[in-house]
Amino acid sequence: MSRPNASAMSAMVRMKRRRQAASGAPETTVSAAVKLLWMLVALIGSALALDWLLHSDNFPVENVHFEGSFEHVTRAELVESVKDHVRGNFFALDLSAMVAGLEALPWVYRASVRRRWPRDLHVAFSEQQLAARWGEDASLNHIGELVEIRDAVVTPPLPLLEGPPGTHPQVLQRYREFVQVLAPSGLHPAAVTLTSRRTWRMRLSNGLTLVLERENAQHKLERFVQVYENVLAAHERSIKQVDLRYTNGLSVQWLDPPARPLQAEFVRAR
């Protein structure tokens, strides 16, 4: 028997491939259509499930737990702040809006809200740490932010800081520096004011008033501490004000001048 030549074999191979392709095309098309249908069914099912899950009547919040010091913040304030935000669906709550409302409370410094399965909320908060009063109506917290807290009662009493608008961070920083410098003498600033002329006025815990220029204030306060410990401490009840704006000395304004001049070459009486 003669073998088919190469041309005939090539034709047979091509015909076989065409038959295979023709027989497989309908199956491939059906398979793709079925997959597409299942994808559409899954997509529609997911959308319906999500709509049901987020419906306001489903999965309501059951409990809200509060965690914090409650030294100045009351539970009633917290409940009032969040009550309008927890009436919806557990999964659809706007936690950012809840946090913003909580942190708008005067005594709340920072707040966080977390979902706790299955239907509870956990609210944690920290209270403001006040560092000073700012003028008559405001306070400063520990990082120098202005805080509107009316009639804040804090023990021990807060120092009174004052200055031109926008200078509260600088005044608080200076106050803290003055506290450190005065510490060895046992004195403490009760009030610090930066005047419009940019001079410092400081009322001490013993009632004495100090006046300093803006430049070199810390250096001149250190010099005052030396003079106070060596000379002025014994006469503090007779002193009204000490002016430290001199280059090489200081000036004392007396309520009741001493009978004899003080033995300090850089103290000048007024």
Phi, psi and chi 1 to 4 in degrees:
 res  aa     phi    psi   chi1   chi2   chi3   chi4
   1 MET       -  136.3 -179.3 -179.8  -67.3      -
   2 SER   -82.7  143.6   62.6      -      -      -
   3 ARG   -79.7  144.5  -65.5 -177.5  179.5  178.9
   4 PRO   -65.2  143.6   22.3  -30.9      -      -
   5 ASN   -73.0  174.3   58.2   29.5      -      -
   6 ALA   -63.7  -36.9      -      -      -      -
   7 SER   -65.9  -41.7  176.4      -      -      -
   8 ALA   -65.4  -40.7      -      -      -      -
   9 MET   -63.2  -41.1  -68.4 -176.6   64.9      -
  10 SER   -61.8  -40.3  177.1      -      -      -
  11 ALA   -65.7  -40.1      -      -      -      -
  12 MET   -64.2  -40.4  -67.7  174.3   63.2      -
  13 VAL   -62.5  -42.3  169.7      -      -      -
  14 ARG   -65.6  -39.6  -73.0 -163.6  -63.2  -90.1
  15 MET   -64.9  -39.0  -69.7  177.8   63.9      -
  16 LYS   -63.3  -42.9 -175.4  177.6 -179.2 -180.0
  17 ARG   -65.3  -36.8  -72.1  177.5  177.4  174.7
  18 ARG   -65.9  -41.1  -71.8 -166.4 -171.2   99.9
  19 ARG   -62.9  -40.6  -73.8 -163.8  -60.8  -89.6
  20 GLN   -64.7  -43.0  -70.1  175.7  -14.6      -
  21 ALA   -64.9  -40.8      -      -      -      -
  22 ALA   -66.5  -40.3      -      -      -      -
  23 SER   -72.8  -27.5   61.5      -      -      -
  24 GLY   -88.9  -18.1      -      -      -      -
  25 ALA   -62.6  -48.4      -      -      -      -
  26 PRO   -61.4  -39.3  -23.2   34.8      -      -
  27 GLU   -63.8  -43.0 -178.0  179.9   -8.2      -
  28 THR   -63.3  -41.3  -57.3      -      -      -
  29 THR   -64.9  -43.5  -57.4      -      -      -
  30 VAL   -63.1  -42.6  170.9      -      -      -
  31 SER   -61.6  -42.9  176.7      -      -      -
  32 ALA   -65.0  -40.3      -      -      -      -
  33 ALA   -64.7  -40.8      -      -      -      -
  34 VAL   -63.7  -43.6  170.7      -      -      -
  35 LYS   -61.5  -42.8  -70.5 -178.8  179.2  178.8
  36 LEU   -63.1  -40.6  178.9   59.6      -      -
  37 LEU   -63.0  -44.1  179.4   60.9      -      -
  38 TRP   -63.4  -36.8  -84.2  112.1      -      -
  39 MET   -64.3  -41.0  -70.4  176.3   62.2      -
  40 LEU   -65.4  -42.2  -70.6  173.8      -      -
  41 VAL   -61.8  -44.7  170.3      -      -      -
  42 ALA   -63.6  -40.7      -      -      -      -
  43 LEU   -64.5  -45.7 -176.3   61.1      -      -
  44 ILE   -64.6  -41.8  -66.6  171.9      -      -
  45 GLY   -62.5  -40.8      -      -      -      -
  46 SER   -65.0  -41.4  -61.9      -      -      -
  47 ALA   -63.7  -43.4      -      -      -      -
  48 LEU   -65.0  -40.8  -67.8  174.0      -      -
  49 ALA   -65.3  -40.6      -      -      -      -
  50 LEU   -66.7  -41.0 -177.2   62.1      -      -
  51 ASP   -61.8  -41.6  179.1   70.4      -      -
  52 TRP   -67.1  -40.5  176.7   82.5      -      -
  53 LEU   -64.5  -37.1 -172.9   65.7      -      -
  54 LEU   -95.8    3.0  -61.7 -178.5      -      -
  55 HIS   -62.7  137.3 -164.4  -84.8      -      -
  56 SER   -60.9  -25.6   59.6      -      -      -
  57 ASP   -83.7  -11.4  -65.7  -25.8      -      -
  58 ASN  -100.9  146.5  -61.4  -35.1      -      -
  59 PHE    53.3   57.9  -67.0   97.4      -      -
  60 PRO   -70.9  156.4   28.3  -35.6      -      -
  61 VAL   -70.5  133.5  174.3      -      -      -
  62 GLU   -97.6  -43.6  -69.3 -173.5  -10.1      -
  63 ASN  -140.0  147.0  -60.4  -68.5      -      -
  64 VAL  -123.5  121.2 -179.7      -      -      -
  65 HIS  -105.0  133.2  -56.1  -83.2      -      -
  66 PHE  -110.5  136.9  -62.5  101.8      -      -
  67 GLU  -131.7  122.3  178.7 -175.9   -6.8      -
  68 GLY   177.5 -178.3      -      -      -      -
  69 SER   -78.8  -28.8   61.0      -      -      -
  70 PHE    54.7   37.1  -71.8  101.9      -      -
  71 GLU   -80.9  -43.4 -175.9  175.1   -9.2      -
  72 HIS  -120.4  -22.2  -63.6   95.8      -      -
  73 VAL   -89.2  136.8  177.8      -      -      -
  74 THR  -103.6  154.9   66.5      -      -      -
  75 ARG   -62.7  -36.4  179.5 -177.7  176.5   83.5
  76 ALA   -60.9  -38.6      -      -      -      -
  77 GLU   -64.1  -41.8  -72.1  178.2  -53.9      -
  78 LEU   -66.4  -43.3  -61.3  175.5      -      -
  79 VAL   -62.1  -43.8  171.0      -      -      -
  80 GLU   -61.2  -35.3 -178.0   67.5   22.9      -
  81 SER   -70.6  -36.0  175.2      -      -      -
  82 VAL  -101.1  -10.3  -55.6      -      -      -
  83 LYS   -60.5  -36.1   68.3  177.6 -175.0  179.8
  84 ASP   -75.6  -15.5  -68.8  -25.0      -      -
  85 HIS   -93.7  -13.7  -62.1  -76.9      -      -
  86 VAL  -105.2   11.5  -60.8      -      -      -
  87 ARG   -87.1   -6.2  -68.5  174.5  177.3  170.5
  88 GLY   -95.8 -161.1      -      -      -      -
  89 ASN   -72.3  140.4 -177.7  -78.8      -      -
  90 PHE   -55.5  -39.9  174.9   75.4      -      -
  91 PHE   -83.8  -15.2  -62.4  100.8      -      -
  92 ALA  -104.9    9.0      -      -      -      -
  93 LEU   -64.5  143.3  -64.4  176.9      -      -
  94 ASP   -91.2   90.4 -171.7  -14.1      -      -
  95 LEU   -66.1  -33.3  -59.0 -171.7      -      -
  96 SER   -63.6  -40.0  -63.1      -      -      -
  97 ALA   -66.1  -36.5      -      -      -      -
  98 MET   -64.1  -44.2  -67.1 -179.3   63.9      -
  99 VAL   -62.4  -43.2  169.7      -      -      -
 100 ALA   -61.6  -40.8      -      -      -      -
 101 GLY   -65.9  -40.3      -      -      -      -
 102 LEU   -65.5  -44.3  -70.4  164.7      -      -
 103 GLU   -73.4   -9.0  -67.1 -175.7  -11.3      -
 104 ALA   -80.3  -14.1      -      -      -      -
 105 LEU   -68.0  136.8  -65.3  174.5      -      -
 106 PRO   -54.5  -41.0  -25.5   34.4      -      -
 107 TRP   -92.2   -1.5  -85.7  105.1      -      -
 108 VAL   -90.7  123.5  173.6      -      -      -
 109 TYR   -88.5  -55.0  172.8   59.4      -      -
 110 ARG  -138.1  149.2  -68.6  -70.9 -176.7  -92.2
 111 ALA  -141.0  154.3      -      -      -      -
 112 SER  -141.8  148.3   64.5      -      -      -
 113 VAL  -131.4  129.3 -178.7      -      -      -
 114 ARG  -129.8  145.1  -67.5 -174.4  -68.4  108.3
 115 ARG   -77.5  139.2  -66.4 -179.1  178.1   88.6
 116 ARG  -127.1  115.0  178.8  177.5  -71.8  176.0
 117 TRP   -60.9  140.3 -173.8  -99.9      -      -
 118 PRO   -91.8  -32.1   30.5  -33.7      -      -
 119 ARG  -143.3   29.8  -59.9 -176.3 -175.0 -176.8
 120 ASP  -108.3  159.2  -67.7   -4.7      -      -
 121 LEU  -120.4  142.7  -69.9  178.6      -      -
 122 HIS  -116.5  117.9 -179.5  -96.5      -      -
 123 VAL  -110.8  120.1  176.2      -      -      -
 124 ALA  -115.3  141.2      -      -      -      -
 125 PHE  -146.0  155.4   68.8   93.2      -      -
 126 SER  -122.2  146.7   58.7      -      -      -
 127 GLU   -90.2  159.0  -65.4 -167.9   -1.6      -
 128 GLN   -62.0  139.3  -65.8  -78.2    3.4      -
 129 GLN  -107.8  100.0  -59.6  175.8   39.9      -
 130 LEU   -77.3  135.7  -60.7 -172.9      -      -
 131 ALA  -105.1  -27.5      -      -      -      -
 132 ALA  -167.1  162.1      -      -      -      -
 133 ARG   -88.2  144.5  -68.9  178.2  -68.0  144.0
 134 TRP  -118.4  106.3 -179.9 -105.3      -      -
 135 GLY    65.0 -151.0      -      -      -      -
 136 GLU   -89.4  -25.9  -63.6  -62.8  -32.7      -
 137 ASP  -119.3   -5.2  -59.3  -36.7      -      -
 138 ALA  -130.2  171.4      -      -      -      -
 139 SER  -134.7  167.2  -58.6      -      -      -
 140 LEU  -118.6  133.9  -62.4  177.4      -      -
 141 ASN   -86.4 -173.7   64.8   14.2      -      -
 142 HIS   -67.6  -17.9   64.0  -69.6      -      -
 143 ILE  -106.3   12.5   60.9  172.7      -      -
 144 GLY    85.4   14.5      -      -      -      -
 145 GLU   -82.9  141.8  -65.0  175.0  -27.3      -
 146 LEU   -71.2  132.9  -80.0  172.5      -      -
 147 VAL  -129.1  126.9 -178.8      -      -      -
 148 GLU   -89.8   91.1  -61.5  -69.5  -22.0      -
 149 ILE  -124.5  111.1  -60.2 -179.9      -      -
 150 ARG   -76.8  135.7  -61.3  -79.1 -176.4  174.1
 151 ASP    53.6   44.9  -57.0  -37.8      -      -
 152 ALA   -68.2  124.6      -      -      -      -
 153 VAL  -108.3  113.8  178.1      -      -      -
 154 VAL  -132.0  140.2  179.9      -      -      -
 155 THR  -115.6  128.9  -56.3      -      -      -
 156 PRO   -69.8  166.0   28.3  -35.4      -      -
 157 PRO   -57.3  143.9  -23.8   34.1      -      -
 158 LEU   -80.1  147.3  -63.2  172.3      -      -
 159 PRO   -68.5  155.3   26.2  -35.2      -      -
 160 LEU  -100.0  119.9  173.9   62.1      -      -
 161 LEU  -114.0  142.3  -53.3 -175.8      -      -
 162 GLU  -144.7  155.4  -63.4  178.0  -61.0      -
 163 GLY   177.7  174.3      -      -      -      -
 164 PRO   -59.9  156.1  -23.7   34.4      -      -
 165 PRO   -53.2  134.7  -26.1   34.4      -      -
 166 GLY    86.9   -2.3      -      -      -      -
 167 THR   -97.2    6.5   61.2      -      -      -
 168 HIS   -61.3  -36.0   53.0  -82.0      -      -
 169 PRO   -64.3  -40.1  -20.7   34.3      -      -
 170 GLN   -67.1  -42.3  174.2 -169.1   -3.2      -
 171 VAL   -65.8  -41.3  176.3      -      -      -
 172 LEU   -63.7  -40.9  179.2   60.6      -      -
 173 GLN   -62.7  -44.3  178.9 -178.3   -9.1      -
 174 ARG   -64.0  -41.3  -81.4  -64.7 -164.3  177.3
 175 TYR   -56.4  -45.0  160.7   77.6      -      -
 176 ARG   -65.2  -36.2  -72.8  169.9  168.8  166.1
 177 GLU   -66.1  -41.8  -67.0  173.0   -3.4      -
 178 PHE   -63.3  -37.5  -66.0  159.0      -      -
 179 VAL   -59.5  -44.6  168.1      -      -      -
 180 GLN   -64.7  -41.2  -64.2  -63.4  -39.6      -
 181 VAL   -67.9  -39.3  174.7      -      -      -
 182 LEU   -79.9  -16.6  -70.2  169.5      -      -
 183 ALA   -52.4  -43.5      -      -      -      -
 184 PRO   -61.2  -24.9  -23.9   34.9      -      -
 185 SER   -87.4   -8.1   65.7      -      -      -
 186 GLY    81.7    4.1      -      -      -      -
 187 LEU   -93.0  159.7  -61.1  174.5      -      -
 188 HIS  -147.3  136.5 -170.9   86.2      -      -
 189 PRO   -70.2  124.9  -14.1   28.7      -      -
 190 ALA   -92.3  -26.6      -      -      -      -
 191 ALA  -153.3  138.8      -      -      -      -
 192 VAL  -133.4  129.2  175.1      -      -      -
 193 THR  -127.8  131.7  -60.9      -      -      -
 194 LEU   -98.2  113.6  178.2   61.4      -      -
 195 THR   -78.1  170.5   69.8      -      -      -
 196 SER   -63.7  -22.7   57.5      -      -      -
 197 ARG   -89.4    7.4  -64.4 -176.4  177.3 -178.0
 198 ARG    63.8   37.6  -64.4  -55.7 -167.0  -96.1
 199 THR  -109.6  156.4   59.6      -      -      -
 200 TRP  -100.1  133.3  -64.2  101.1      -      -
 201 ARG  -120.7  127.7  -67.0 -172.8   62.7   85.5
 202 MET  -129.6  123.2 -173.5 -173.0  -31.7      -
 203 ARG   -98.7  123.4  177.6  168.9   54.4   82.5
 204 LEU   -87.7  169.3  -58.6 -178.9      -      -
 205 SER   -63.9  -22.0   51.1      -      -      -
 206 ASN   -93.5    7.3   62.1   -4.7      -      -
 207 GLY    93.3   -9.6      -      -      -      -
 208 LEU   -73.7  141.6 -175.8   63.6      -      -
 209 THR  -108.2  133.3  -63.2      -      -      -
 210 LEU  -114.2  144.6  -55.6 -178.5      -      -
 211 VAL  -121.8  126.1 -177.7      -      -      -
 212 LEU  -131.8  150.2  -58.4   95.9      -      -
 213 GLU   -80.7  164.0   60.1 -172.0   -3.6      -
 214 ARG   -67.6  -38.5 -170.3  174.2 -175.5 -178.9
 215 GLU   -83.5  141.8  -57.5  -62.0  -31.7      -
 216 ASN    59.7   27.0  -59.8  -41.0      -      -
 217 ALA   -62.7  -42.3      -      -      -      -
 218 GLN   -66.6  -41.7 -175.8  168.9  -17.2      -
 219 HIS   -62.1  -43.6  170.5   70.9      -      -
 220 LYS   -72.3  -28.7  -67.3 -174.5  176.2 -178.1
 221 LEU   -70.1  -35.8 -168.6   59.5      -      -
 222 GLU   -62.2  -39.4  -68.8  172.0  -10.4      -
 223 ARG   -65.8  -38.3 -174.1  172.6   62.0 -165.3
 224 PHE   -60.9  -41.5  164.1   77.1      -      -
 225 VAL   -58.6  -41.5  169.6      -      -      -
 226 GLN   -63.2  -45.6  -64.2  177.9   -3.8      -
 227 VAL   -67.1  -39.7  176.8      -      -      -
 228 TYR   -62.3  -48.7  177.0   82.1      -      -
 229 GLU   -64.0  -35.8  -67.7  176.6  -18.9      -
 230 ASN   -88.1  -28.7  -65.5  -32.1      -      -
 231 VAL  -131.3  -52.5 -178.6      -      -      -
 232 LEU   -80.9  -23.9  -60.8  179.8      -      -
 233 ALA   -56.8  -37.8      -      -      -      -
 234 ALA   -70.1  -14.4      -      -      -      -
 235 HIS  -121.4   18.4  -54.4  -85.3      -      -
 236 GLU   -60.7  -30.9   64.1  176.0    9.7      -
 237 ARG   -72.7  -15.7  -66.9 -174.4  178.9 -179.1
 238 SER   -97.7   -1.1  -59.7      -      -      -
 239 ILE  -102.8  133.3  -59.3  173.6      -      -
 240 LYS   -94.5  -45.1  178.7  179.9 -179.7 -179.4
 241 GLN  -154.4  146.6  176.6  176.3  -69.4      -
 242 VAL  -123.0  123.2  178.4      -      -      -
 243 ASP   -97.3  117.6 -168.1  -22.1      -      -
 244 LEU  -104.4   16.8  -55.3  173.7      -      -
 245 ARG   -84.1    6.5  -68.9  174.3  -67.2  179.3
 246 TYR   -85.0  151.0  -63.7   89.0      -      -
 247 THR   -67.2  -44.5  -56.5      -      -      -
 248 ASN  -123.6   20.5  -62.7  -47.9      -      -
 249 GLY  -171.2 -159.1      -      -      -      -
 250 LEU  -151.5  162.4   52.0   85.9      -      -
 251 SER  -121.4  133.5  174.9      -      -      -
 252 VAL  -109.8  126.1  178.6      -      -      -
 253 GLN  -101.2  119.2 -176.2  176.9   -5.5      -
 254 TRP   -96.3  144.7  -62.9   94.6      -      -
 255 LEU   -83.1  -38.7  -66.3  170.4      -      -
 256 ASP  -143.0   95.8 -177.0   17.6      -      -
 257 PRO   -59.8  145.0  -20.8   33.1      -      -
 258 PRO   -68.4  154.4   25.4  -33.8      -      -
 259 ALA   -65.9  -33.6      -      -      -      -
 260 ARG  -119.6  145.4  -66.7 -178.0  -61.8  175.4
 261 PRO   -59.1  146.5  -22.0   33.3      -      -
 262 LEU   -73.9  143.7  -59.2 -178.1      -      -
 263 GLN   -87.7   74.5  -60.8  -60.6  -46.9      -
 264 ALA  -151.0  120.4      -      -      -      -
 265 GLU   -68.1  -18.7   59.9 -179.0   10.7      -
 266 PHE  -109.9   19.1   39.7   73.5      -      -
 267 VAL  -108.0  122.0  177.4      -      -      -
 268 ARG  -116.7  125.0 -179.7  166.4   63.3   85.7
 269 ALA   -80.9  150.4      -      -      -      -
 270 ARG  -125.2      -  -69.1  178.9   59.0 -172.7
